[in-house]
C-alpha cells in the first residue's frame, strides 16, 4: 500500500516536473534554480554469474618411500632400591682429669710448750674435659636414580614426487537475468538563503539491481542528501520496482566554514546557560559541543559533556547579536547545579549527522571558530 501511494504521488509530480530523463540504467540530474523538481526513470537488471564445473590439468604431489634411517635417542629408566649410606657425625666425649693443688696451712699442736708452724698441704682436685669426636654411622636409605639407556629404531624417510593429475574448477560461462528492475525517482531540491545560483548534479545508477546515488556540487555549494526508498518484488519474482524520493538541501559553504565572532555574555542563570554570538542565526546544520565542569573543590568534576544540535537550543535576536539559551535541566547532569563556580567549554562544529555527506564532496570541514573556555559563577 505504501508503494502504491508513492507511485500515485509520482504520477502527480510528473505533470509538474521540469525534466524527465529517458529510461536507462543510469542518469545525471542537473539541479538549477529553474529545475528544482525532477523525475527520473531507470531500467536495469539483476543478474548473476553462471558457473560450470570443469576438469583441468594440474600438477599434484605425493610422498614416496625413499629409505630407512637409523635414529637413536637416549631414554631414562627410573630405578629405586635400598642402599647403605654412611656419614660422619660429631659426638661429644668427656673425661675426668686430676690436678694436684697445694696450699699453706698453719698447724698448732695441742701440747703445752709447743709452737705453731706452717705446713704445706696438697690434694688431687678433679676436673671434667669435653671435646667433639667424629663418629661414623651408617643406615639403609631408599634411593631412586634415572639410568640412561640408548634406544634405536629404523625410521622411514620419504621424498616429494610430482605427478600429472586433474582438478575440478568452477568457471564463469555467462550471465543470467534474475529479474528486471525499474526505479522511479523523484528529486526535489531546496536552497538556503545564503546559497547562490545553483549548478548541482545528482548521479543515479542501478548497479545490479541496487540504486546508488552521488550528489556533488559544481558551484561551491554543500549538498545535503536525504532519501526515502521502498522496494517491491512482483508475485512471480521476475521484476522489482524501486520507488525513491530524494531531498537535496543546498547550502553555502560560508554557513559552515566562515568564522563566527567570539562568544560573549556567557552566564548561567538558574538552569539556563546563555551566550551571544555575532551571527544573525546559527546554521541548522551545526552542532554545539558543550562541556560543563564544577570547580568548587579540588580538580574539576565534569557534569556534562556531549553534542547539542542547534535545533535543540533557543535563538533570539538581541540587537546585532543572537542570544543562544540552553536549558541545562533537560540534560542528563551528573549532579544538580549549585551556586558555585563552573567552567564552560563551548565549541561549534558541523553536525555529525552531515559529516559523511559533506565529506563525500571533497570539502574539508574543520571546527568552527566559535569557541569559549571560561569560568563563570552561577546566579
Residue, then its C-alpha position, 0 to 999 in steps of 0.5 A: x500500500x505504501x508503494x502504491x501511494x508513492x507511485x500515485x504521488x509520482x504520477x502527480x509530480x510528473x505533470x509538474x516536473x521540469x525534466x524527465x530523463x529517458x529510461x536507462x540504467x543510469x542518469x545525471x540530474x542537473x539541479x538549477x534554480x529553474x529545475x528544482x523538481x525532477x523525475x527520473x526513470x531507470x531500467x536495469x537488471x539483476x543478474x548473476x554469474x553462471x558457473x560450470x564445473x570443469x576438469x583441468x590439468x594440474x600438477x599434484x604431489x605425493x610422498x614416496x618411500x625413499x629409505x630407512x634411517x637409523x635414529x637413536x635417542x637416549x631414554x631414562x629408566x627410573x630405578x629405586x632400591x635400598x642402599x647403605x649410606x654412611x656419614x660422619x657425625x660429631x659426638x661429644x666425649x668427656x673425661x675426668x682429669x686430676x690436678x694436684x693443688x697445694x696450699x699453706x696451712x698453719x698447724x698448732x699442736x695441742x701440747x703445752x710448750x709447743x709452737x705453731x708452724x706452717x705446713x704445706x698441704x696438697x690434694x688431687x682436685x678433679x676436673x671434667x674435659x669435653x671435646x667433639x669426636x667424629x663418629x661414623x654411622x651408617x643406615x639403609x636409605x631408599x634411593x631412586x636414580x634415572x639410568x640412561x639407556x640408548x634406544x634405536x629404531x629404523x625410521x622411514x624417510x620419504x621424498x616429494x614426487x610430482x605427478x600429472x593429475x586433474x582438478x575440478x574448477x568452477x568457471x564463469x560461462x555467462x550471465x543470467x537475468x534474475x529479474x528486471x528492475x525499474x526505479x522511479x525517482x523523484x528529486x526535489x531540491x531546496x536552497x538556503x538563503x545564503x546559497x547562490x545560483x545553483x549548478x548541482x548534479x545528482x548521479x543515479x545508477x542501478x548497479x545490479x539491481x541496487x540504486x546508488x546515488x552521488x550528489x556533488x556540487x559544481x558551484x561551491x555549494x554543500x549538498x545535503x542528501x536525504x532519501x526515502x526508498x521502498x522496494x517491491x518484488x512482483x508475485x512471480x519474482x521476475x521484476x522489482x520496482x524501486x520507488x525513491x524520493x530524494x531531498x537535496x538541501x543546498x547550502x553555502x559553504x560560508x554557513x559552515x566554514x566562515x568564522x563566527x565572532x567570539x562568544x560573549x555574555x556567557x552566564x548561567x542563570x538558574x538552569x539556563x546557560x546563555x551566550x551571544x554570538x555575532x551571527x544573525x542565526x546559527x546554521x541548522x546544520x551545526x552542532x554545539x559541543x558543550x562541556x560543563x565542569x564544577x570547580x568548587x573543590x579540588x580538580x574539576x568534576x565534569x557534569x556534562x559533556x556531549x553534542x547539542x544540535x542547534x535545533x535543540x537550543x533557543x535563538x533570539x535576536x538581541x540587537x546585532x547579536x543572537x542570544x543562544x539559551x540552553x536549558x541545562x535541566x533537560x540534560x542528563x547532569x551528573x549532579x544538580x547545579x549549585x551556586x558555585x563556580x563552573x567552567x564552560x567549554x563551548x565549541x561549534x562544529x558541523x553536525x555529525x549527522x552531515x559529516x559523511x555527506x559533506x565529506x563525500x564532496x571533497x570539502x574539508x570541514x574543520x571546527x568552527x571558530x566559535x569557541x569559549x573556555x571560561x569560568x563563570x559563577x552561577x546566579 
